[in-house]
Amino acid sequence: MKTMKIHSTGIALAKECLEGNTRLNWLKPLARLSALVWVVVVPLSGCRTETRLYDTELVPYRSVKLREGDVLSISFPGSPNLNVTAQPIRRDGTISLPLVNEVAAAGKTPAELETELLKLYEKQIELKQISVTVQSSAYPVFVTGSVVHPGKIQVDRPITDLEAIMEAGGFDPLKANMRSVVILRYEDGQLKHYIRNLKRILEGKSSRLLYLRPSDIVYVPEKTF
């Protein structure tokens, strides 16, 4: 019963962390992350099986929900006169587009926004093709465990799990278990874990890098001898 209570507490803490709750003082991130890692992540770090990745998670931004401040480029291959570049998502979550005026963008993935725009422009364009590209986006990710400089990283570009670890100074050469790196992500009301074998990537045996989402936590466990 105590184990279940501790695990539930860890999940609640993870939810607060990943939702950016201001009650959590991120000036003390390592203490919070350490608690989270021990109650939620460590029991999983011995697992060698990688969670299945969808293709959209292997392409920058395609699986990430758009947010206020993101800058978009929207192209209409059949109607280039409608193309829009450097369109920021405003504080109310909307963007302004020709012919259809304001469109809600925040909270949707680029693919979902493309689908909505195709409906809005159904009568205005002949070639039913619209492309939404994120030009820039700023968000935090967190790297902890056996890395040289654990902590919070503020990024303004697509970043993979391996790149985030490099931004944190790289793997601890004596302690890091590169075969069982954990990505901790809160989405769809659930705490999800991705177990990643980054050693295979460094050895050239795999090229499946995972693009991080806002507030993802990357945990590099220690080797077990």
Kinemage of the C-alpha trace (Angstrom):
@kinemage 1
@onewidth
@group {chain A} dominant
@subgroup {mainchain}
@vectorlist {calphas} color= white
{ca met a 1} P 0.000 0.000 0.000
{ca lys a 2} L 2.852 2.409 0.805
{ca thr a 3} L 4.444 1.675 -2.553
{ca met a 4} L 1.220 2.562 -4.354
{ca lys a 5} L 0.943 5.804 -2.395
{ca ile a 6} L 4.513 6.834 -3.198
{ca his a 7} L 4.032 5.972 -6.866
{ca ser a 8} L 0.837 8.060 -7.002
{ca thr a 9} L 2.655 10.957 -5.376
{ca gly a 10} L 5.396 10.685 -7.981
{ca ile a 11} L 2.873 10.765 -10.812
{ca ala a 12} L 1.146 13.797 -9.296
{ca leu a 13} L 4.508 15.552 -9.010
{ca ala a 14} L 5.342 14.659 -12.600
{ca lys a 15} L 2.024 16.085 -13.749
{ca glu a 16} L 2.709 19.351 -11.942
{ca cys a 17} L 6.234 19.544 -13.348
{ca leu a 18} L 5.220 18.850 -16.915
{ca glu a 19} L 2.264 21.228 -16.822
{ca gly a 20} L 4.550 24.017 -15.638
{ca asn a 21} L 2.838 24.539 -12.277
{ca thr a 22} L 4.226 27.740 -10.799
{ca arg a 23} L 3.994 26.315 -7.293
{ca leu a 24} L 7.041 24.208 -8.102
{ca asn a 25} L 10.184 26.262 -7.721
{ca trp a 26} L 12.389 25.275 -10.636
{ca leu a 27} L 15.297 27.003 -8.940
{ca lys a 28} L 15.495 23.657 -7.162
{ca pro a 29} L 14.927 21.384 -10.173
{ca leu a 30} L 17.361 18.660 -9.297
{ca ala a 31} L 15.740 17.955 -5.942
{ca arg a 32} L 12.330 17.677 -7.577
{ca leu a 33} L 13.614 15.611 -10.477
{ca ser a 34} L 15.525 13.291 -8.175
{ca ala a 35} L 12.374 12.562 -6.193
{ca leu a 36} L 10.445 11.973 -9.391
{ca val a 37} L 13.110 9.715 -10.841
{ca trp a 38} L 13.331 7.506 -7.762
{ca val a 39} L 9.600 6.920 -7.370
{ca val a 40} L 8.595 6.723 -11.023
{ca val a 41} L 11.527 6.220 -13.386
{ca val a 42} L 14.136 4.092 -11.632
{ca pro a 43} L 11.923 0.971 -11.467
{ca leu a 44} L 11.717 1.128 -15.272
{ca ser a 45} L 15.360 1.767 -16.061
{ca gly a 46} L 16.276 -1.896 -16.030
{ca cys a 47} L 13.960 -2.558 -18.950
{ca arg a 48} L 15.715 -2.905 -22.303
{ca thr a 49} L 12.595 -2.797 -24.486
{ca glu a 50} L 12.065 0.471 -26.355
{ca thr a 51} L 8.546 1.912 -26.451
{ca arg a 52} L 7.231 1.977 -30.009
{ca leu a 53} L 7.734 5.349 -31.683
{ca tyr a 54} L 5.341 6.756 -34.235
{ca asp a 55} L 6.699 8.300 -37.429
{ca thr a 56} L 5.485 11.775 -36.418
{ca glu a 57} L 7.762 11.666 -33.370
{ca leu a 58} L 10.794 11.171 -35.600
{ca val a 59} L 10.134 14.425 -37.497
{ca pro a 60} L 10.638 17.860 -35.880
{ca tyr a 61} L 7.434 19.374 -34.463
{ca arg a 62} L 4.988 17.082 -36.291
{ca ser a 63} L 3.688 15.505 -33.075
{ca val a 64} L 4.041 18.597 -30.860
{ca lys a 65} L 0.957 20.656 -30.116
{ca leu a 66} L 1.287 24.269 -31.192
{ca arg a 67} L 1.574 26.911 -28.486
{ca glu a 68} L 1.385 30.648 -27.991
{ca gly a 69} L 4.527 32.276 -29.387
{ca asp a 70} L 5.253 29.594 -31.996
{ca val a 71} L 6.022 31.098 -35.397
{ca leu a 72} L 4.414 29.324 -38.362
{ca ser a 73} L 4.884 29.211 -42.100
{ca ile a 74} L 1.811 28.148 -44.091
{ca ser a 75} L 2.120 27.319 -47.772
{ca phe a 76} L -0.502 26.636 -50.439
{ca pro a 77} L 1.278 24.793 -53.314
{ca gly a 78} L -1.609 25.419 -55.717
{ca ser a 79} L -2.240 29.016 -54.625
{ca pro a 80} L 1.092 30.638 -53.692
{ca asn a 81} L -0.602 34.040 -53.385
{ca leu a 82} L -2.083 32.755 -50.100
{ca asn a 83} L 1.272 31.746 -48.620
{ca val a 84} L 2.029 33.127 -45.156
{ca thr a 85} L 5.465 33.296 -43.522
{ca ala a 86} L 6.558 34.251 -40.000
{ca gln a 87} L 3.011 34.086 -38.621
{ca pro a 88} L 3.151 34.079 -34.787
{ca ile a 89} L 0.487 32.414 -32.676
{ca arg a 90} L -0.989 35.198 -30.563
{ca arg a 91} L -1.725 35.105 -26.849
{ca asp a 92} L -5.328 34.090 -27.551
{ca gly a 93} L -4.050 31.073 -29.520
{ca thr a 94} L -5.066 32.348 -32.956
{ca ile a 95} L -3.362 33.284 -36.223
{ca ser a 96} L -4.560 35.561 -39.028
{ca leu a 97} L -4.842 34.151 -42.551
{ca pro a 98} L -6.059 35.608 -45.847
{ca leu a 99} L -9.723 35.041 -46.770
{ca val a 100} L -10.610 33.180 -43.553
{ca asn a 101} L -9.342 35.744 -41.012
{ca glu a 102} L -8.636 34.370 -37.514
{ca val a 103} L -8.043 30.652 -36.992
{ca ala a 104} L -7.430 28.866 -33.677
{ca ala a 105} L -4.002 27.206 -33.844
{ca ala a 106} L -2.817 26.630 -30.266
{ca gly a 107} L -3.466 23.137 -28.941
{ca lys a 108} L -3.371 21.499 -32.375
{ca thr a 109} L -0.531 19.631 -34.045
{ca pro a 110} L 0.638 20.954 -37.439
{ca ala a 111} L -1.152 18.025 -39.111
{ca glu a 112} L -4.406 18.813 -37.288
{ca leu a 113} L -4.159 22.472 -38.294
{ca glu a 114} L -3.549 21.444 -41.916
{ca thr a 115} L -6.738 19.362 -41.852
{ca glu a 116} L -8.756 22.257 -40.441
{ca leu a 117} L -7.363 24.703 -42.996
{ca leu a 118} L -8.256 22.365 -45.855
{ca lys a 119} L -11.869 22.538 -44.696
{ca leu a 120} L -11.810 26.324 -44.335
{ca tyr a 121} L -10.243 26.823 -47.777
{ca glu a 122} L -12.229 24.082 -49.496
{ca lys a 123} L -13.985 26.500 -51.873
{ca gln a 124} L -11.037 28.864 -52.385
{ca ile a 125} L -8.323 26.464 -53.581
{ca glu a 126} L -8.287 23.863 -56.348
{ca leu a 127} L -5.255 21.862 -55.226
{ca lys a 128} L -6.280 20.394 -51.875
{ca gln a 129} L -2.887 20.667 -50.258
{ca ile a 130} L -1.711 22.919 -47.412
{ca ser a 131} L 1.530 22.661 -45.457
{ca val a 132} L 2.049 24.013 -41.930
{ca thr a 133} L 5.662 24.359 -40.783
{ca val a 134} L 6.934 25.570 -37.417
{ca gln a 135} L 9.707 28.084 -38.035
{ca ser a 136} L 10.588 28.579 -34.386
{ca ser a 137} L 9.383 27.566 -30.940
{ca ala a 138} L 10.812 28.070 -27.441
{ca tyr a 139} L 10.218 25.586 -24.625
{ca pro a 140} L 12.023 23.869 -21.733
{ca val a 141} L 13.204 20.268 -21.431
{ca phe a 142} L 14.923 18.686 -18.435
{ca val a 143} L 17.913 16.342 -18.352
{ca thr a 144} L 18.901 14.494 -15.194
{ca gly a 145} L 20.764 11.405 -14.026
{ca ser a 146} L 24.223 10.411 -15.219
{ca val a 147} L 25.065 13.474 -17.309
{ca val a 148} L 27.739 16.109 -16.748
{ca his a 149} L 25.432 19.109 -16.168
{ca pro a 150} L 21.904 17.972 -15.219
{ca gly a 151} L 19.128 20.551 -15.167
{ca lys a 152} L 16.752 22.620 -17.280
{ca ile a 153} L 17.504 23.405 -20.932
{ca gln a 154} L 15.651 26.152 -22.799
{ca val a 155} L 15.523 25.322 -26.501
{ca asp a 156} L 14.368 27.333 -29.506
{ca arg a 157} L 14.602 24.662 -32.188
{ca pro a 158} L 13.688 21.004 -32.684
{ca ile a 159} L 15.879 18.940 -30.372
{ca thr a 160} L 16.317 15.178 -30.061
{ca asp a 161} L 16.890 13.145 -26.918
{ca leu a 162} L 20.572 12.681 -27.778
{ca glu a 163} L 21.064 16.380 -28.549
{ca ala a 164} L 19.509 17.359 -25.204
{ca ile a 165} L 21.986 15.100 -23.416
{ca met a 166} L 24.840 16.726 -25.340
{ca glu a 167} L 23.501 20.161 -24.282
{ca ala a 168} L 23.726 18.893 -20.696
{ca gly a 169} L 27.437 18.210 -21.146
{ca gly a 170} L 27.097 14.665 -22.434
{ca phe a 171} L 26.972 11.287 -20.715
{ca asp a 172} L 28.925 10.697 -17.525
{ca pro a 173} L 31.630 8.425 -19.010
{ca leu a 174} L 31.965 6.332 -15.846
{ca lys a 175} L 28.341 5.957 -14.764
{ca ala a 176} L 25.929 6.429 -17.676
{ca asn a 177} L 23.829 3.506 -18.873
{ca met a 178} L 23.235 4.579 -22.466
{ca arg a 179} L 21.180 1.466 -23.239
{ca ser a 180} L 18.237 2.387 -20.992
{ca val a 181} L 17.710 6.143 -21.243
{ca val a 182} L 14.203 7.112 -20.111
{ca ile a 183} L 12.047 9.842 -21.651
{ca leu a 184} L 9.312 10.860 -19.216
{ca arg a 185} L 6.333 12.594 -20.825
{ca tyr a 186} L 2.902 13.615 -19.559
{ca glu a 187} L 0.275 13.549 -22.295
{ca asp a 188} L -3.391 12.708 -22.757
{ca gly a 189} L -3.847 12.552 -18.992
{ca gln a 190} L -1.187 9.883 -18.567
{ca leu a 191} L 2.446 9.678 -17.584
{ca lys a 192} L 4.263 7.872 -20.396
{ca his a 193} L 7.764 6.408 -20.513
{ca tyr a 194} L 9.987 5.786 -23.517
{ca ile a 195} L 12.961 3.500 -22.888
{ca arg a 196} L 15.665 4.414 -25.393
{ca asn a 197} L 18.848 2.559 -26.339
{ca leu a 198} L 21.044 5.487 -27.364
{ca lys a 199} L 24.184 3.361 -27.403
{ca arg a 200} L 22.931 1.731 -30.616
{ca ile a 201} L 22.604 5.180 -32.183
{ca leu a 202} L 26.118 6.204 -31.129
{ca glu a 203} L 27.446 2.938 -32.568
{ca gly a 204} L 25.678 3.590 -35.884
{ca lys a 205} L 23.317 0.626 -35.471
{ca ser a 206} L 20.144 2.751 -35.346
{ca ser a 207} L 19.056 6.187 -36.553
{ca arg a 208} L 15.734 6.460 -34.709
{ca leu a 209} L 16.160 9.669 -32.730
{ca leu a 210} L 13.215 10.908 -30.687
{ca tyr a 211} L 12.286 14.583 -30.922
{ca leu a 212} L 11.437 15.966 -27.506
{ca arg a 213} L 8.249 17.774 -26.616
{ca pro a 214} L 7.883 20.744 -24.256
{ca ser a 215} L 8.756 19.850 -20.635
{ca asp a 216} L 9.924 16.303 -21.444
{ca ile a 217} L 12.296 14.840 -18.852
{ca val a 218} L 15.317 12.845 -20.040
{ca tyr a 219} L 16.766 10.533 -17.386
{ca val a 220} L 20.091 8.726 -17.889
{ca pro a 221} L 20.355 5.905 -15.317
{ca glu a 222} L 23.585 4.621 -13.828
{ca lys a 223} L 25.174 1.396 -14.945
{ca thr a 224} L 24.568 -1.635 -12.765
{ca phe a 225} L 27.693 -3.672 -12.167
